[in-house]
């Protein structure tokens, strides 16, 4: 019981309340508390009570003898004190009432200050349509991609993205729109996996230009389609069939055969070999100024050096494998289908020669770290895809070691 004779409201903890004003006739009992949902649900007697929030001055809850409870905010505007009702408990939560109270207090604090013309401000900040934004994005950003990447991403921007969202404003795209768009790629998941990062970059750049709020990229967290990795490793017998097929093409296209042999002996990517220039040939290395992962060194073993030394008409500069009828390098992908058909390897891609290089390296007990260096992987995670092949080699080695130990113990079968 307080000194003024008023009892604490029923179920209201004593240590959470403090009387800040004595109750006189027709004056509600007042308490200073942290207003929240728990306070709003408290049962009280027949006394009118006002709870004032400790943290937000002017924010309060009024409880009438009838049991009705109303949120309010008390403020002073232009010399006059006003009490503004914010709604009844049950209709307005404590969190919402606090937000409304803050808004009213801010409105009073800004009273009299100049306000920008809302219509003019909206026109200034209106976000463009994505089809109008795309050319600007491309002009500003495309130069940061390699030429081959530009070619692919241009299709993503002006075909896939503009066709799907061209009539939407840049700041309108939401996560739900991206997920719905994703569902339309169920039959071609690879296309979605390539296009999503491009759209994500477009949205991030829009944020930097002020066309979207910061941190609002709708592509963030959108899952890509899971695709089974295409890993094909040539067996010894398949390598023999490929060798026979290459011999058949030596007279017709020796340049193609030499390029394929370099792929086999170096584990390099197709584009790295077909686009190689004499300026980069520095035995026993190829010093590529650029590649998928940046500047790269391709190590030339004895077999690879033999292939290069057998090339006639060597020069100091220019393409190592020039195309016969145009000013550019050869295109291996145009001839590979014929070669693999003769070799009876219809499912083998040129890139599988790179996988096979790694497979043979693991069979020769070369560590994953060294293999990553040979292949020019920028990340160790990329080389880790071959770890299961290494497990087989280790398992075989363990079997041979245990067999030798068992033989020493005289328990070998």
C-alpha positions as CSV (number, residue, x, y, z in Angstrom):
1,X,0.0,0.0,0.0
2,X,1.3,3.5,-0.9
3,X,1.2,6.5,1.4
4,X,-1.7,7.9,-0.5
5,X,-3.9,5.0,0.5
6,X,-4.1,3.4,-3.1
7,X,-3.4,-0.2,-3.5
8,X,-1.3,-1.6,-6.3
9,X,-3.4,-2.9,-9.2
10,X,-4.1,-6.6,-9.1
11,X,-1.2,-8.8,-10.4
12,X,1.1,-5.8,-11.0
13,X,4.6,-6.4,-9.4
14,X,5.5,-3.8,-6.8
15,X,9.2,-3.5,-7.9
16,X,8.2,-2.5,-11.4
17,X,6.1,0.5,-10.5
18,X,6.5,3.9,-8.9
19,X,3.9,6.4,-8.0
20,X,4.8,9.7,-9.7
21,X,1.7,11.8,-8.7
22,X,-0.7,11.5,-5.8
23,X,-4.2,10.8,-6.6
24,X,-6.7,13.4,-5.7
25,X,-10.3,13.7,-6.5
26,X,-10.9,12.9,-10.2
27,X,-7.1,12.7,-10.8
28,X,-6.0,9.3,-12.1
29,X,-3.3,7.4,-10.2
30,X,-0.1,7.6,-12.3
31,X,2.7,5.1,-12.6
32,X,6.0,5.3,-14.5
33,X,6.7,2.0,-16.2
34,X,8.1,0.6,-19.4
35,X,4.9,0.3,-21.5
36,X,4.5,-3.1,-23.3
37,X,2.0,-5.7,-23.9
38,X,2.3,-7.2,-20.5
39,X,1.3,-3.9,-18.8
40,X,-1.6,-3.5,-21.3
41,X,-3.0,-7.0,-20.2
42,X,-2.8,-6.3,-16.5
43,X,-6.1,-6.5,-14.6
44,X,-6.9,-3.5,-12.4
45,X,-9.6,-2.5,-10.0
46,X,-12.2,0.2,-10.3
47,X,-9.6,3.0,-10.1
48,X,-8.7,5.1,-13.2
49,X,-5.0,4.8,-13.8
50,X,-2.5,6.3,-16.2
51,X,0.8,4.5,-17.0
52,X,3.5,6.8,-18.4
53,X,6.4,5.3,-20.4
54,X,9.8,5.7,-18.8
55,X,11.7,5.6,-22.2
56,X,9.4,7.8,-24.4
57,X,8.2,11.0,-22.6
58,X,4.6,11.7,-23.4
59,X,3.6,8.2,-24.3
60,X,1.0,6.7,-22.0
61,X,-1.8,4.2,-21.4
62,X,-5.0,5.2,-19.7
63,X,-7.1,2.6,-17.9
64,X,-10.7,3.5,-17.1
65,X,-12.8,2.1,-14.3
66,X,-14.9,0.3,-16.9
67,X,-11.8,-1.7,-17.9
68,X,-11.4,0.1,-21.3
69,X,-7.7,0.9,-22.0
70,X,-6.5,3.6,-24.5
71,X,-3.1,4.4,-25.7
72,X,-2.3,8.2,-26.0
73,X,0.5,10.6,-26.4
74,X,0.7,14.0,-24.6
75,X,2.6,16.8,-26.4
76,X,2.8,20.5,-26.5
77,X,2.3,22.2,-29.9
78,X,2.6,25.9,-30.4
79,X,2.2,26.6,-26.7
80,X,-0.8,24.4,-26.2
81,X,-0.8,21.0,-24.5
82,X,-2.6,18.3,-26.5
83,X,-3.5,14.7,-25.7
84,X,-3.9,12.5,-28.9
85,X,-5.6,9.1,-28.7
86,X,-3.7,6.4,-30.5
87,X,-6.3,3.6,-30.3
88,X,-7.7,1.0,-27.9
89,X,-5.8,-1.9,-26.5
90,X,-6.9,-5.0,-28.4
91,X,-7.0,-3.0,-31.6
92,X,-3.6,-1.5,-31.4
93,X,-0.5,-3.3,-30.0
94,X,2.0,-1.8,-27.7
95,X,4.6,-1.8,-30.4
96,X,2.3,-0.1,-32.9
97,X,1.2,2.5,-30.3
98,X,4.8,3.3,-29.5
99,X,5.6,3.8,-33.2
100,X,2.5,6.1,-33.6
101,X,3.5,8.1,-30.6
102,X,7.0,8.6,-31.9
103,X,5.5,9.8,-35.2
104,X,3.4,12.4,-33.5
105,X,6.3,13.6,-31.4
106,X,8.5,13.9,-34.5
107,X,5.7,15.8,-36.3
108,X,5.6,18.3,-33.5
109,X,9.4,18.7,-33.4
110,X,9.4,19.4,-37.2
111,X,6.5,21.8,-37.0
112,X,7.3,25.1,-38.7
113,X,10.2,23.7,-40.7
114,X,10.1,23.9,-44.6
115,X,8.8,20.7,-46.2
116,X,9.8,19.6,-49.7
117,X,7.2,19.4,-52.3
118,X,6.2,15.8,-52.2
119,X,5.2,15.6,-55.9
120,X,8.4,17.2,-57.1
121,X,10.5,15.0,-54.8
122,X,8.8,11.9,-56.0
123,X,9.5,12.8,-59.7
124,X,13.1,13.4,-58.9
125,X,13.5,10.0,-57.2
126,X,11.3,8.0,-59.4
127,X,13.1,4.8,-60.4
128,X,13.4,4.0,-64.2
129,X,12.0,1.0,-66.0
130,X,14.4,-1.9,-66.1
131,X,14.5,-1.9,-69.9
132,X,15.5,1.8,-69.7
133,X,18.1,1.1,-67.0
134,X,19.7,-1.9,-68.8
135,X,21.6,0.2,-71.4
136,X,23.0,2.5,-68.8
137,X,24.1,-0.5,-66.7
138,X,25.7,-2.2,-69.7
139,X,27.6,1.0,-70.7
140,X,28.9,1.5,-67.2
141,X,29.6,-2.1,-66.1
142,X,30.2,-4.4,-69.1
143,X,33.8,-3.4,-69.5
144,X,34.6,-5.1,-66.2
145,X,33.9,-8.5,-67.8
146,X,36.1,-10.4,-70.2
147,X,35.0,-10.4,-73.8
148,X,33.6,-14.0,-73.7
149,X,31.7,-13.1,-70.5
150,X,30.3,-10.0,-72.1
151,X,29.0,-12.0,-75.0
152,X,27.1,-14.3,-72.7
153,X,25.9,-11.7,-70.2
154,X,24.6,-9.4,-73.0
155,X,22.1,-12.1,-73.8
156,X,21.2,-12.4,-70.1
157,X,20.6,-8.6,-69.7
158,X,18.8,-7.7,-73.0
159,X,16.9,-11.0,-73.6
160,X,16.2,-12.9,-70.4
161,X,16.1,-10.1,-67.8
162,X,14.5,-7.4,-70.0
163,X,11.9,-9.8,-71.3
164,X,10.9,-10.9,-67.8
165,X,11.1,-7.5,-65.9
166,X,11.5,-4.8,-68.6
167,X,8.2,-3.1,-67.7
168,X,8.9,-3.1,-64.0
169,X,10.6,-0.2,-62.2
170,X,14.1,-0.9,-60.8
171,X,12.9,-0.3,-57.2
172,X,9.8,-2.5,-57.6
173,X,11.5,-5.9,-57.8
174,X,11.0,-8.0,-54.7
175,X,12.2,-11.4,-53.6
176,X,8.9,-13.0,-54.5
177,X,9.3,-11.8,-58.1
178,X,12.7,-13.4,-58.4
179,X,11.4,-16.7,-57.0
180,X,8.4,-16.7,-59.4
181,X,10.8,-16.0,-62.2
182,X,13.0,-18.9,-61.1
183,X,10.1,-21.3,-61.5
184,X,10.0,-20.5,-65.2
185,X,13.4,-21.9,-65.7
186,X,12.7,-25.4,-64.5
187,X,13.3,-26.8,-68.0
188,X,16.6,-24.9,-68.5
189,X,18.2,-24.5,-65.0
190,X,21.6,-23.8,-66.4
191,X,20.3,-20.6,-68.0
192,X,18.8,-19.4,-64.7
193,X,22.1,-20.2,-62.8
194,X,24.0,-18.0,-65.3
195,X,21.4,-15.2,-65.4
196,X,20.8,-14.8,-61.7
197,X,24.2,-13.4,-60.9
198,X,23.9,-10.9,-63.7
199,X,20.6,-9.6,-62.3
200,X,22.1,-9.5,-58.8
201,X,24.9,-7.3,-60.1
202,X,22.4,-5.0,-61.9
203,X,20.5,-4.6,-58.6
204,X,23.6,-3.9,-56.6
205,X,24.7,-1.2,-59.1
206,X,21.2,0.3,-58.9
207,X,21.6,0.6,-55.2
208,X,24.9,2.4,-55.7
209,X,23.2,4.8,-58.1
210,X,20.5,5.5,-55.6
211,X,17.8,3.8,-57.7
212,X,17.1,1.2,-55.0
213,X,17.4,1.4,-51.2
214,X,20.7,0.1,-49.8
215,X,20.7,-3.6,-48.9
216,X,17.5,-4.3,-50.8
217,X,18.9,-6.7,-53.5
218,X,16.0,-9.1,-54.2
219,X,18.4,-11.7,-55.6
220,X,20.2,-12.2,-52.3
221,X,19.6,-15.7,-50.9
222,X,17.8,-17.0,-54.0
223,X,18.8,-20.6,-54.5
224,X,20.2,-21.8,-57.8
225,X,19.2,-25.0,-59.4
226,X,21.3,-27.9,-58.3
227,X,22.9,-29.6,-61.3
228,X,24.8,-32.8,-61.5
229,X,28.4,-32.1,-62.2
230,X,29.5,-33.5,-65.6
231,X,32.6,-35.4,-64.8
232,X,34.0,-37.7,-67.5
233,X,37.4,-39.3,-67.2
234,X,39.0,-41.2,-70.1
235,X,40.2,-44.7,-69.4
236,X,43.5,-46.1,-70.8
237,X,41.6,-47.9,-73.5
238,X,39.7,-44.7,-74.5
239,X,42.9,-42.7,-74.6
240,X,44.2,-45.3,-77.1
241,X,41.1,-44.9,-79.3
242,X,41.5,-41.1,-79.2
243,X,45.1,-41.5,-80.3
244,X,44.1,-43.6,-83.3
245,X,41.5,-41.0,-84.2
246,X,44.0,-38.1,-84.0
247,X,46.4,-40.0,-86.4
248,X,43.6,-40.1,-89.0
249,X,43.3,-36.3,-88.9
250,X,47.1,-35.5,-88.9
251,X,47.3,-35.2,-92.7
252,X,44.1,-33.1,-93.0
253,X,44.4,-30.8,-90.1
254,X,47.7,-31.1,-88.3
255,X,47.1,-27.8,-86.4
256,X,43.9,-29.2,-84.8
257,X,45.7,-32.4,-83.8
258,X,48.6,-30.5,-82.2
259,X,46.1,-28.2,-80.3
260,X,44.2,-31.3,-78.9
261,X,47.5,-32.9,-77.9
262,X,48.4,-29.8,-76.0
263,X,45.1,-30.0,-74.1
264,X,45.8,-33.6,-73.3
265,X,49.4,-33.0,-72.1
266,X,48.8,-29.8,-70.1
267,X,45.3,-30.0,-68.7
268,X,44.7,-26.4,-70.0
269,X,41.3,-25.0,-70.8
270,X,40.2,-25.1,-74.5
271,X,40.3,-21.3,-74.9
272,X,43.7,-21.1,-73.4
273,X,45.3,-23.3,-76.0
274,X,43.4,-22.3,-79.1
275,X,44.0,-18.6,-78.4
276,X,47.7,-18.9,-77.4
277,X,50.2,-16.5,-79.0
278,X,53.9,-16.9,-79.8
279,X,54.7,-14.0,-77.5
280,X,53.5,-16.1,-74.6
281,X,55.6,-19.1,-75.4
282,X,58.5,-19.0,-73.0
283,X,59.8,-22.7,-72.6
284,X,59.3,-24.5,-70.4
285,X,56.1,-22.3,-69.8
286,X,53.3,-20.6,-71.5
287,X,52.9,-17.2,-69.8
288,X,49.3,-16.3,-70.3
289,X,48.6,-12.6,-69.5
290,X,44.9,-13.4,-68.9
291,X,42.6,-16.4,-68.4
292,X,39.4,-17.3,-66.6
293,X,41.2,-16.8,-63.3
294,X,43.6,-14.0,-64.4
295,X,47.2,-14.2,-65.4
296,X,48.3,-17.9,-65.6
297,X,51.3,-20.1,-66.1
298,X,50.9,-23.3,-68.1
299,X,53.8,-25.7,-67.4
300,X,55.1,-27.4,-70.5
301,X,56.3,-31.0,-70.0
302,X,58.5,-32.8,-72.5
303,X,55.5,-34.1,-74.6
304,X,54.0,-30.6,-74.8
305,X,57.3,-29.0,-75.8
306,X,57.7,-31.7,-78.5
307,X,54.2,-30.7,-79.9
308,X,55.2,-27.0,-80.0
309,X,58.6,-27.7,-81.5
310,X,57.0,-29.7,-84.4
311,X,55.0,-26.6,-85.5
312,X,56.4,-25.3,-88.8
313,X,56.8,-21.6,-89.6
314,X,57.3,-20.5,-86.0
315,X,57.3,-16.8,-85.5
316,X,58.0,-14.3,-82.7
317,X,54.4,-13.1,-82.5
318,X,50.9,-13.9,-83.7
319,X,48.6,-16.9,-83.2
320,X,50.3,-20.3,-82.5
321,X,47.2,-21.9,-84.2
322,X,45.9,-19.4,-86.7
323,X,42.7,-20.1,-88.6
324,X,43.3,-20.8,-92.3
325,X,40.8,-18.4,-93.8
326,X,40.4,-15.6,-91.3
327,X,42.5,-13.3,-89.1
328,X,42.0,-15.2,-85.8
329,X,42.7,-18.5,-84.0
330,X,41.3,-21.9,-84.8
331,X,38.0,-23.0,-83.3
332,X,38.5,-26.5,-81.8
333,X,34.8,-26.9,-81.0
334,X,34.0,-27.0,-84.7
335,X,36.2,-30.1,-85.3
336,X,36.0,-32.0,-82.0
337,X,32.6,-33.7,-82.8
338,X,34.3,-35.3,-85.9
339,X,37.3,-36.5,-83.9
340,X,35.3,-38.0,-81.0
341,X,33.0,-39.7,-83.5
342,X,36.0,-41.5,-85.1
343,X,37.2,-42.3,-81.6
344,X,33.8,-43.7,-80.7
345,X,33.6,-41.3,-77.7
346,X,30.3,-39.5,-78.4
347,X,29.9,-38.3,-74.8
348,X,33.4,-36.8,-74.3
349,X,33.8,-33.1,-74.3
350,X,37.0,-31.1,-74.8
351,X,36.8,-30.1,-71.2
352,X,36.8,-33.7,-70.2
353,X,40.5,-33.9,-71.3
354,X,41.2,-31.5,-68.5
355,X,39.3,-33.7,-66.0
356,X,41.2,-36.7,-67.3
357,X,44.6,-34.9,-66.8
358,X,43.6,-34.4,-63.1
359,X,42.5,-38.0,-62.8
360,X,45.8,-39.3,-64.1
361,X,47.7,-37.0,-61.8
362,X,45.9,-38.4,-58.8
363,X,46.6,-41.9,-59.9
364,X,50.3,-41.0,-59.9
365,X,50.0,-39.9,-56.2
366,X,50.3,-36.1,-57.0
367,X,48.7,-34.0,-54.2
368,X,45.5,-32.0,-54.8
369,X,47.5,-28.8,-54.0
370,X,50.0,-29.5,-56.8
371,X,47.2,-30.5,-59.2
372,X,45.4,-27.2,-58.4
373,X,48.7,-25.4,-59.3
374,X,49.0,-27.3,-62.6
375,X,45.4,-26.6,-63.6
376,X,45.6,-23.0,-62.5
377,X,42.7,-23.1,-60.0
378,X,42.2,-19.9,-58.1
379,X,40.4,-21.6,-55.2
380,X,41.3,-24.8,-53.4
381,X,37.6,-25.7,-53.4
382,X,37.7,-26.1,-57.2
383,X,40.4,-28.8,-57.0
384,X,38.5,-30.5,-54.1
385,X,36.0,-31.9,-56.6
386,X,38.7,-34.5,-57.5
387,X,39.1,-35.5,-53.8
388,X,37.0,-38.7,-54.3
389,X,39.5,-39.9,-56.8
390,X,42.3,-39.3,-54.3
391,X,40.4,-41.4,-51.8
392,X,40.5,-44.4,-54.1
393,X,44.3,-44.1,-54.6
394,X,44.8,-43.8,-50.8
395,X,42.5,-46.8,-50.2
396,X,44.5,-48.8,-52.7
397,X,47.8,-47.8,-51.0
398,X,46.4,-48.7,-47.6
399,X,45.5,-52.2,-48.9
400,X,49.0,-52.7,-50.3
401,X,50.7,-51.5,-47.1
402,X,48.5,-53.7,-44.9
403,X,49.1,-56.6,-47.2
404,X,52.9,-56.1,-46.7
405,X,52.6,-55.9,-42.9
406,X,50.4,-59.1,-42.9
407,X,53.0,-60.9,-44.9
408,X,55.7,-59.9,-42.4
409,X,53.5,-61.2,-39.6
410,X,53.1,-64.5,-41.5
411,X,49.3,-64.2,-41.6
412,X,48.9,-63.2,-45.3
413,X,46.5,-65.4,-47.2
